[in-house]
Amino acid sequence: MNKIVYKILSKYKKFVVDRNAVKYKRLIKLSTDEVLYQPGQPVFADGSFISGLIYKNEDWQVVKKRFHDRFLVFFNLSLDTVDNSCTDNKVKVEGNNLFFESEGLKDDWIYFYQMDYNLRDYELKFDAAFYSKFREIQFGFRYINFYNRYRFRVEKNRLHFDIVSKGQFYNSVHEVPLVLETNETYKFLIVVKGDQFSFVCNGKTVMTITDDLHLFEKGGVALILWDDCGKSNIKASFKEIQFNTVS
């Protein structure tokens, strides 16, 4: 792609993204209303959420080439990025419990995603504890892939609702305070039902999103821990994980 074409396409992309950012904020409503729902059966027959997860880290080529590929994804151009497997040396699994630990990395990713893209309505709940400070905790839902998903993101004592669509990151469509202390246990509940998505902490609804945008009607989930401080220090646990259908 020559420089003139790239410049024209970049200008067009910026125009579309800026326009979308305004539109998305208008069509995504924020409240702290409790979503009414009834929990159903475990999504997986064996009751194990962990058995359906795929692990990735900073060696994933999708992560390494993300800045380059975001441009191509936006224009529906083909990618040559390899979806390579990653060696899991940061996570310990015990039953339905996940223990995370890593340190000393410049761009440190612990990335799990779940592949059943026919899912629509579900709850994900677990006990979370953080034993160190690091940049970001992300909970993806209606997850299609790295470049298309909704997510709740915790960063700098704020809970953010973000949209990732066609490779573009529309961060902080809405945000509210959420302070997580180290060495404390928090009961997290994420509810995805119809056009409403809730993040609940210790029984209190911190954020409920009403989605009149409907970019993603179905999709799985993702759990992502990230630190780019140059000398990462991620230590956390998600225990007693439950992943159930809802109605």
C-alpha positions as CSV (number, residue, x, y, z in Angstrom):
1,M,0.0,0.0,0.0
2,N,1.6,3.3,-1.1
3,K,1.8,6.3,1.2
4,I,-0.9,8.4,-0.5
5,V,-3.5,5.6,-0.4
6,Y,-2.6,4.9,3.3
7,K,-3.0,8.5,4.2
8,I,-6.4,8.7,2.5
9,L,-7.6,5.5,4.2
10,S,-6.3,6.7,7.6
11,K,-8.2,9.9,7.3
12,Y,-11.4,8.1,6.3
13,K,-10.9,5.7,9.2
14,K,-10.5,8.5,11.7
15,F,-13.7,10.1,10.4
16,V,-15.7,6.9,10.8
17,V,-14.3,6.1,14.2
18,D,-14.9,9.6,15.6
19,R,-18.5,9.5,14.3
20,N,-19.0,6.0,15.7
21,A,-17.8,7.1,19.1
22,V,-20.5,9.7,19.4
23,K,-23.1,7.3,18.1
24,Y,-22.1,4.5,20.4
25,K,-22.2,6.7,23.5
26,R,-25.7,7.8,22.5
27,L,-27.0,4.2,22.0
28,I,-25.4,2.7,25.1
29,K,-27.2,3.7,28.4
30,L,-25.7,3.5,31.9
31,S,-27.5,2.7,35.1
32,T,-27.1,0.8,38.4
33,D,-30.4,-1.0,38.1
34,E,-30.3,-4.7,38.9
35,V,-30.9,-7.0,35.9
36,L,-33.7,-9.4,36.7
37,Y,-32.9,-13.0,35.6
38,Q,-33.1,-16.6,36.6
39,P,-29.9,-18.7,36.6
40,G,-30.1,-21.9,34.7
41,Q,-27.8,-24.9,34.1
42,P,-24.0,-24.8,33.7
43,V,-23.1,-23.9,30.1
44,F,-20.7,-26.9,30.0
45,A,-22.1,-30.4,30.7
46,D,-19.2,-31.2,33.1
47,G,-19.8,-27.9,35.0
48,S,-16.3,-26.8,34.3
49,F,-15.9,-23.3,32.8
50,I,-12.1,-23.8,32.6
51,S,-12.3,-26.8,30.3
52,G,-13.7,-24.6,27.6
53,L,-10.9,-22.0,27.7
54,I,-8.1,-21.3,25.3
55,Y,-4.9,-19.8,26.7
56,K,-2.8,-17.1,25.1
57,N,0.0,-14.8,26.2
58,E,2.3,-12.1,24.8
59,D,3.8,-14.7,22.4
60,W,0.4,-14.9,20.5
61,Q,1.0,-13.4,17.1
62,V,-2.4,-11.7,17.3
63,V,-1.1,-9.7,20.2
64,K,2.3,-9.0,18.6
65,K,0.7,-7.7,15.3
66,R,-2.3,-6.0,16.8
67,F,-1.4,-2.5,15.9
68,H,-0.7,-3.4,12.3
69,D,-3.7,-5.7,11.9
70,R,-6.3,-3.3,13.4
71,F,-6.0,-1.2,10.3
72,L,-6.5,-4.2,8.0
73,V,-9.5,-5.5,10.0
74,F,-11.2,-2.2,9.8
75,F,-11.1,-2.3,6.0
76,N,-12.0,-6.1,5.8
77,L,-8.6,-6.8,4.4
78,S,-7.1,-10.3,4.8
79,L,-4.6,-11.0,7.5
80,D,-1.6,-13.3,7.4
81,T,-1.3,-13.5,11.2
82,V,-0.9,-17.0,12.6
83,D,-3.1,-18.1,15.5
84,N,-0.3,-19.9,17.2
85,S,-0.5,-21.8,20.4
86,C,1.1,-20.4,23.6
87,T,2.9,-22.2,26.4
88,D,1.1,-21.8,29.6
89,N,3.7,-21.0,32.3
90,K,1.7,-18.4,34.3
91,V,-1.5,-20.1,35.3
92,K,-2.2,-22.9,37.8
93,V,-5.5,-24.7,37.6
94,E,-7.1,-26.4,40.5
95,G,-10.6,-27.6,39.8
96,N,-12.7,-24.5,39.0
97,N,-10.0,-22.2,40.3
98,L,-7.4,-20.2,38.4
99,F,-4.2,-18.8,40.0
100,F,-2.2,-16.3,38.0
101,E,1.4,-15.2,38.5
102,S,4.0,-13.6,36.3
103,E,6.7,-10.9,36.6
104,G,9.4,-9.0,34.9
105,L,7.8,-8.7,31.4
106,K,7.5,-5.6,29.3
107,D,4.2,-6.5,27.7
108,D,2.6,-9.1,29.9
109,W,-0.5,-10.9,28.8
110,I,-2.6,-13.6,30.4
111,Y,-5.4,-14.1,28.0
112,F,-8.2,-16.7,28.1
113,Y,-11.1,-16.9,25.7
114,Q,-14.0,-19.3,25.2
115,M,-15.0,-20.5,21.7
116,D,-18.7,-21.1,21.8
117,Y,-19.9,-18.2,19.8
118,N,-23.6,-19.3,19.8
119,L,-23.9,-18.2,23.4
120,R,-26.2,-15.3,24.1
121,D,-27.5,-15.1,27.7
122,Y,-25.3,-16.2,30.7
123,E,-23.8,-15.4,34.0
124,L,-20.2,-15.6,35.0
125,K,-19.4,-15.5,38.7
126,F,-16.3,-16.1,40.8
127,D,-14.3,-14.9,43.8
128,A,-11.5,-12.6,42.7
129,A,-8.4,-11.6,44.7
130,F,-5.5,-9.5,43.6
131,Y,-2.2,-9.8,45.4
132,S,-0.3,-7.2,43.3
133,K,-1.0,-4.0,41.4
134,F,-1.0,-4.2,37.6
135,R,-2.5,-2.2,34.8
136,E,-5.7,-3.9,33.5
137,I,-8.3,-6.5,34.2
138,Q,-10.7,-7.2,31.4
139,F,-13.8,-9.3,31.2
140,G,-14.9,-9.8,27.6
141,F,-18.4,-10.9,26.7
142,R,-20.4,-11.4,23.5
143,Y,-16.8,-12.2,22.5
144,I,-16.2,-13.0,18.8
145,N,-12.5,-12.4,18.6
146,F,-9.7,-10.1,19.6
147,Y,-11.1,-7.4,17.3
148,N,-14.8,-7.7,18.1
149,R,-16.3,-7.8,21.6
150,Y,-17.8,-6.0,24.5
151,R,-15.9,-5.7,27.7
152,F,-15.8,-4.5,31.3
153,R,-12.4,-3.2,32.1
154,V,-10.9,-2.3,35.5
155,E,-8.1,0.3,35.4
156,K,-6.9,3.1,37.7
157,N,-9.8,2.5,40.2
158,R,-12.5,2.8,37.5
159,L,-14.8,0.3,35.9
160,H,-15.1,1.0,32.2
161,F,-17.5,-0.3,29.6
162,D,-15.7,-0.6,26.2
163,I,-16.6,-1.7,22.7
164,V,-14.1,-3.3,20.4
165,S,-15.5,-3.4,16.8
166,K,-13.7,-4.0,13.5
167,G,-10.4,-3.6,15.3
168,Q,-11.2,-0.2,16.8
169,F,-11.2,0.3,20.5
170,Y,-14.0,2.6,21.8
171,N,-12.8,2.8,25.3
172,S,-14.7,4.3,28.3
173,V,-18.0,4.6,26.6
174,H,-19.1,4.7,30.2
175,E,-17.1,4.5,33.4
176,V,-17.7,4.6,37.2
177,P,-15.5,4.3,40.3
178,L,-14.4,0.9,41.4
179,V,-11.6,0.5,43.9
180,L,-10.1,-2.9,44.3
181,E,-7.7,-3.4,47.2
182,T,-4.9,-6.0,47.2
183,N,-5.3,-9.0,49.4
184,E,-9.0,-8.7,49.5
185,T,-11.6,-11.1,48.1
186,Y,-14.4,-9.8,45.9
187,K,-17.4,-11.7,44.6
188,F,-17.8,-10.7,41.0
189,L,-20.9,-11.4,38.9
190,I,-21.2,-10.5,35.2
191,V,-24.7,-10.9,33.8
192,V,-25.3,-10.9,30.1
193,K,-29.1,-11.0,29.2
194,G,-30.7,-9.7,26.1
195,D,-29.7,-6.1,25.7
196,Q,-28.6,-5.6,29.3
197,F,-25.1,-6.3,30.8
198,S,-24.3,-5.9,34.5
199,F,-21.2,-5.9,36.5
200,V,-21.9,-6.8,40.2
201,C,-19.3,-6.7,43.0
202,N,-20.1,-8.1,46.5
203,G,-23.8,-8.0,45.7
204,K,-23.9,-4.4,44.6
205,T,-24.6,-3.5,40.9
206,V,-21.7,-1.3,40.0
207,M,-22.7,-0.8,36.3
208,T,-25.6,-1.9,34.1
209,I,-25.4,-1.3,30.4
210,T,-28.5,-1.2,28.2
211,D,-27.4,-1.8,24.6
212,D,-29.5,-0.2,21.9
213,L,-26.5,-0.7,19.5
214,H,-26.7,-4.4,19.0
215,L,-23.3,-4.9,17.5
216,F,-22.9,-8.3,19.0
217,E,-26.0,-10.4,19.6
218,K,-24.0,-13.6,20.5
219,G,-20.6,-14.6,21.6
220,G,-18.4,-16.2,24.3
221,V,-16.4,-14.7,27.1
222,A,-12.8,-13.7,27.7
223,L,-10.6,-13.2,30.8
224,I,-7.6,-10.9,30.3
225,L,-4.9,-9.6,32.7
226,W,-2.5,-7.2,31.2
227,D,0.5,-5.1,32.4
228,D,2.8,-3.0,30.2
229,C,4.8,-1.3,32.9
230,G,8.1,-2.7,31.7
231,K,8.6,-4.9,34.7
232,S,5.3,-6.6,35.2
233,N,4.0,-8.1,38.4
234,I,0.7,-9.9,38.0
235,K,-0.5,-12.1,40.9
236,A,-4.2,-12.9,41.3
237,S,-6.8,-15.7,41.6
238,F,-10.3,-16.4,40.3
239,K,-11.9,-19.1,42.5
240,E,-15.1,-21.1,42.4
241,I,-15.9,-20.0,38.9
242,Q,-19.4,-20.7,37.7
243,F,-20.7,-20.2,34.1
244,N,-24.4,-20.7,33.8
245,T,-27.2,-20.0,31.3
246,V,-29.8,-17.4,32.4
247,S,-33.4,-16.6,31.4
